[in-house]
Amino acid sequence: MRQKTLGEAGEKELFSQTHPRLKSREGRMSIAKFRTNWLNQDPPDSSKYVTLDGRIQSIRKHGNKLIFVTMVNDRKTIQGMINFKNMKPPMPLDAFKLFGRMIEKGDHISITGKPARSGTGERILEAHILPELLSPALEQIPESLTDPETKSQKRHVDMLVNPEVADT
């Protein structure tokens, strides 16, 4: 199913390359550095664009024009807000909807935007450029992993789901 969706999206102009090379971008930083540099400021400096890369931990879609994603990288998380009305340059709604259908939990994406606050006061990264799908996940990452046999056979999944296992 996922490969069929990726194949259809690859035919569209928006996703002509499903595995793009990472481009050198000014403002690219780690989530940990972003949290240290930007989230400790009150209010955050929203004059500079920042690019963050990470794996999607959760997605919350609110209609066709607003998507919240929680990204994780090196065990640090940040929430990204992808709002259709904030996209620069303006883009067709169909392209935005296609992106919303394309991304899934476990995908690696790159978000470029400015630090901001959500309506609830949480500090977030507000996307101003449509995020890039860097690497789609072909298999879902489970919420929890408790079966001892699966843990021993799929050690890499155990480390993703239970970070304390990677510390040992």
N, C-alpha and C positions, 0 to 999 in steps of 0.2 A: 504494500500500500504506500509506504513512504517513498520507495523508489519511483513509483508511478507519479506521485505528486511532484517529486524533484524533476522527473523527466519532462512533465508538462510545463513546469516553471522555467526550465532551461530553454524552452522554445520561445519564451517571452523576452522582449528586449531588456526588461528590468533585471532579469537573472540569466543573462546569456552565458555567464560563467558561474557554475555552482561551487567552484573551489578557487576563488581568486587568490592571487599572491598578496601578501601583506604589504601595503604601500607605506612608505615612510611618511608619517604625518607629524606636523608640528603639534605639540600638546599631548602626544601619546604618553600615558603613564599607567602604572599599576593601580589597582583598586585600593590597595593599602596606602600608597602614596597619596592618592586622591582623598581618601578619608582623613589622612593626617593633615595634608595641606589645605584642603578646602572645607572640610566639614567642621573643623575647629574654629573657623572664622564665623563671626556673627554680625551682620549677615554675610553669606558667602560672596566672594568676588565673582560676579556673573558677567564680567566684561571679556573673558577669555574662553575660547573653545577648548574643550578637553576631549580626548579620545580614550575610551576604556574598552578593553577586550575581556571576555569572560564566557563561561558556560551558563546557559539559562537554567536557573534552579526552579523558577516558577513563572507562569504567565497568567495575567488577569486581563481579559479583554472586556471593555465596556463599550458595546456597540461596535460600529465599523471604524470609528475615528480616534479611539483612545486605547492604548495598550500599555500596561505596566508590566515590566519584566524585572525579576530579581536575578542579578548576575553574580556569579561566584568565581573567584580566581585566587589561588593560594589561600583558601579558606576564609577570605574576606568577601563580604557581600555588599552590594549597592543596588538600590532600586533605580531603574531607568523608566522615564515616562516618555512614550512615543505618541505624540499628539499630531493628528493630521494638519491642524491649523498652524502649527509651528514649523512645518517643513519649509526649508529654504533651499533652492527655489521651489515655488509652488509646484505640486505634482498632481497628476490625475488621481482621482479617488480609486479607480480600478487598480492602479499600481500599488497604492497603500493597502487596499484590501487583499491583494495578492500576497504582499509581504506578511500581513496578519495571518493568512492561512498557511503560509510557508513555515514560519518558525514554530518550533516545538521544544518542549523541555529536553535539555541535554545538548541542544545545538550550541555551537560557539559563534558569538556575534561580536561586532565592533560597533559601539555607539559613540557618536560625536555630538557634543552639545555643551550646554552651560549648566553650572550648578544652580539649583533652585530649591524651593520648598514646595511640597505638595499641599493640597488643601487641608490636610490634617497636621501640617507643620513638620512632617518628616523631610529630612534633607535628601535630595535626589539629583540625578543627572537628567536634565530635560533635553531630549534629542532635538536637534535642529536640522540634521541631515538624516535621510533614511538610513537606518543601520544596515551594515553589511553582514550577510550570512557567510561566515568564514569557513565553517565546517558543519554540515548537518549530521545529526546523530541518527544512525539507522536503527538503533535499539533504545528503548526507554530505560532510563536509570530508575531502579525501584526506590520507593520512599524509605523502606527499611529492609534489612536483610538479617534474618535470625536463624535460618536453617544452617546447621553446622556443616553439612555436606556441600551445600552451595557456596558457603563462605570459603571452604578449602579449595574447591574447584575453580571458583571465579574470584581469586584474590584481588584483582584489579577493581572489580565492582565493589567488593567489601571495603576497599580503601576509599572509594568515592563516596559511599553511603555512610561509612563510619570513620570519620577523620582520625579518631583516637587509635585506630588500628594501624594507620600509617606511622604513628609516632613510636610504635614499638619496634 
